[in-house]
Amino acid sequence: MGRLNWVDTAKGVCIILVVALFTTQGYGAMGAHGGWMNTVVNWAHPFLMPAFFFLSALFLNRTVFGPPKHYMDRKILHFVYFYVVWLVLQDVILNSALLFGAPRMFLADLAAALIEPRDSLLLVYMLTVFHAVTWLFRRVPARKVITVAAILQIAFATGWVETGSIVLNEFCRWYVFFLSGFMGAPIVFEMAERVAGHAAQTWRVLLGWMIANAAFVGLHVAGLPLISLALGFAGVGAIIGFGLMLSRVKWLSMIGYAGRHCLIIYLTCAIPVTLMQYGLVSTGNIEVAGINALVTALVAIALSLGFHRLVRRTHLNVLYRRPMRLRLKSARLGRSSGLLPPPPSAA
């Protein structure tokens, strides 16, 4: 089992849950109750973002201590490019009425999203911020940085931190998990090798975690200080465990495929999700909201992957691969600046 197999599978679990969360919240915003999917996303809430950001930083040590321009190109401008491209595309498609009715207001709204990100692109924006901050503090002793990040998370959970800025609030809330993925990567890979040979025990631990996480959510204490931090890290471990176990099941290989394409799915899915939601809500077909939310999420994932395969050899591939002329000159000889990670042989 290659190292990236279980990482991709773990990321696949995360991105499927992220799309399900986005879909369910979208139905709620339109006045349709999410049904049983609300229970699912509430259960996933304590660990979903921590796991996503933790896994996103696992291989950061490959580049963070390398040439600054190389890092800037691959980890900062990389995400800035895709944020801007998809921000414009989403707004043109989903907010076309404002574009043609009040173009100045449309442009002002677009400019504002460069400061306060759209919900549908928040993760890409925060990845840009996390990568930038991590690079700035890469020479500071790890213990000091992780301590400050943990204090910020606890302060946010207590309600002491409320900046009025989405970016600053989300930074306080999630940065400790991204930083932990970067700093704890060697320990994670070592533990993964040990756990890999104990499938039965791992499944029992995962079952216990699922019950415990559900209990904290059911008691409405999952967001409390320290508890939210502990549940976040426990969930990270559980998602890694699921990645290890599910990556062995051949017929579940599509989860790993989704994980390898997780940013492609994330960027693309907002458009099909929103269009399908408007279609279902306009017909009044929301009696089975839970099923609608699940089907919408799965169809959106399939459409996102299908669209990527359709355009990847066309000029529209600029949606998923940054043109060479938009890369820093000193970094142009490096690996391609696309959204796919390097192959397993490069791990």
C-alpha positions, 0 to 999 in steps of 0.5 A: 500500500503506497503512502498516497493511497491512504492519504488520497482515500482520507482526503476523499472521505473529507471532500465527500463530506465537505460537498454534503455539508455545502449541499445541506446548508444550501438547502437550509438557506433556501428554506428547505430542511435538510432532513437526516442529512442535517444529523450527518453533517452535524456529526461530521462538524467537529472533525471535518475541517480539522481533518481537511486542513491537517491532511492538506499540510502533510507534505508541506515540508517538501517545499516550505524550506526550499527556494522562496520563489518556488514556494511562493509560486507553488503554494501561494500564487497557485491558490490565488490563481484558482481562487480568482478564476473560480470566483469570477466564473461562479459569479458570472454563472450564478449571479448573472442577473446582477451582472447584467442588471447592475454591473457596477454592483457586481464588480464591487461585490466581486472585489469585496470577495477578494477580502472576505471570501465566498463560502463556496471558496473559503477553503481555497482562500484559507489554504492560501493564508495558512501556507503564507503564515506557515512560511513566515514562521517556518524558522520559529521553534515549533513548540512556540508556534503550535502553542500560540495556534492552540491558544487561538483555537481555544480563545475562538471556542470560548467566544473571546475572539470575534474579529468581525472578519471571516478570514481572521475568525477561520484562521483562529479556528483551524490553523492549529490543525493545518500546522499540526499536519505540517509539523506532525507528518513524520509521526503520522506516517510512522503511526500509519505503518504500525496501524496498517497491520491491525485492521480488526483493532482499528475498526473497533477503535473507529466504531468507538470514536464514531459513538463518542463523537456522536455523544458529544454532538448530541449533548451539544458540547462539541464546540466548547473550549478544549473539547472542540480541540480534542474532538478535532484531533481525535477526528483527524486520527479517525479519518486517517484510520478510515483512509488506511482501512478503506484504501484496501477495499478495491471497489471503494477506489473511487474514494481515493480518486475523489481525494486525489482530485479533491480541489478540483471537486471543491472548486467545481461543485458549487455551480452544479450544486447551486443549479440543482438546488434552485431547480428542486426548490423551484419545483417544490420537490423538497419533501425528501430533503435528506435524499435530495441533499445526498443525491445532489452532493453525489451528482455534483461530485460526479459532474465535477470529475466528468467536467474536468476529464472533458476539458483537461485536453482543451483550452478550458484546462486553464480552469485547472492548470495555471498557464506557464506565463502566469508562473514566476520565471524562476519556478517555470522549470518546476513541476506543472502548476495544476491541481493534482498532487504528484504521483505516488512515485514522487512521494 
